Amino acid sequence: MSELFEVEVDTIRPDSRLYEELDIDSIDAVDMIIKLKDLTGKKLRPEDFKNVRTVQDVVDAVYVLINNDTPMQ
């Protein structure tokens, strides 16, 4: 996240809110999904991440994606 969005490393915590604290906008969110697809090799749909609000939510969503072949709800 630090490199992709030019966010200071010390501001990235599990409870950091993506939009409010890290200034990640909707275009950045799409970029993040594309990057996660490249990193995981899994097909990602933007709607799978519609409820993601914090860094921990991203971690949890990726964990489910990697460990489960069924689409996330």
PLY file of the C-alpha trace (Angstrom):
ply
format ascii 1.0
element vertex 73
property float x
property float y
property float z
element edge 72
property int vertex1
property int vertex2
end_header
0.00 0.00 0.00
2.82 2.33 0.78
4.36 2.00 -2.68
1.12 1.73 -4.64
-0.59 4.72 -3.01
2.38 6.70 -1.68
1.12 6.36 1.87
3.52 6.70 4.79
4.31 3.26 6.20
3.72 4.35 9.79
0.11 5.32 8.96
-0.77 1.83 7.70
-2.24 -0.19 10.56
-4.87 -2.95 10.57
-7.50 -0.50 11.77
-6.56 2.26 9.31
-9.62 3.31 7.32
-8.82 3.21 3.62
-10.87 6.19 2.49
-10.84 8.46 5.51
-7.33 7.94 6.88
-5.27 6.74 3.92
-7.01 8.89 1.29
-7.61 5.94 -1.03
-10.34 6.85 -3.50
-12.46 4.65 -5.76
-9.92 4.70 -8.58
-7.20 3.69 -6.12
-9.46 0.87 -4.93
-9.69 -0.48 -8.48
-5.90 -0.23 -8.78
-5.58 -2.19 -5.54
-7.86 -4.93 -6.86
-5.79 -5.19 -10.04
-2.58 -5.41 -7.98
-4.09 -8.06 -5.70
-5.13 -10.06 -8.76
-1.54 -9.93 -10.03
-0.15 -10.94 -6.63
-2.61 -13.77 -5.92
-3.24 -15.06 -9.42
-6.93 -15.19 -8.49
-9.82 -13.60 -10.31
-11.11 -10.68 -8.30
-14.31 -8.78 -8.79
-14.68 -5.23 -7.49
-17.99 -6.18 -5.90
-16.15 -8.74 -3.74
-14.45 -5.81 -2.06
-17.43 -3.46 -1.74
-17.57 -3.85 2.05
-13.83 -3.40 2.59
-13.22 -0.34 4.75
-9.97 -0.97 6.65
-6.56 -2.47 5.98
-7.60 -5.51 8.04
-10.69 -5.91 5.82
-8.36 -6.12 2.80
-6.21 -8.71 4.56
-9.27 -10.74 5.52
-10.74 -10.57 1.99
-7.47 -11.71 0.42
-7.15 -14.51 2.99
-10.62 -15.79 2.11
-9.90 -15.46 -1.58
-6.66 -17.43 -1.39
-8.08 -20.15 0.85
-11.50 -20.54 -0.72
-12.46 -21.20 -4.32
-16.03 -19.98 -3.87
-16.83 -16.30 -4.44
-16.80 -14.04 -1.41
-20.14 -12.75 -0.20
0 1
1 2
2 3
3 4
4 5
5 6
6 7
7 8
8 9
9 10
10 11
11 12
12 13
13 14
14 15
15 16
16 17
17 18
18 19
19 20
20 21
21 22
22 23
23 24
24 25
25 26
26 27
27 28
28 29
29 30
30 31
31 32
32 33
33 34
34 35
35 36
36 37
37 38
38 39
39 40
40 41
41 42
42 43
43 44
44 45
45 46
46 47
47 48
48 49
49 50
50 51
51 52
52 53
53 54
54 55
55 56
56 57
57 58
58 59
59 60
60 61
61 62
62 63
63 64
64 65
65 66
66 67
67 68
68 69
69 70
70 71
71 72
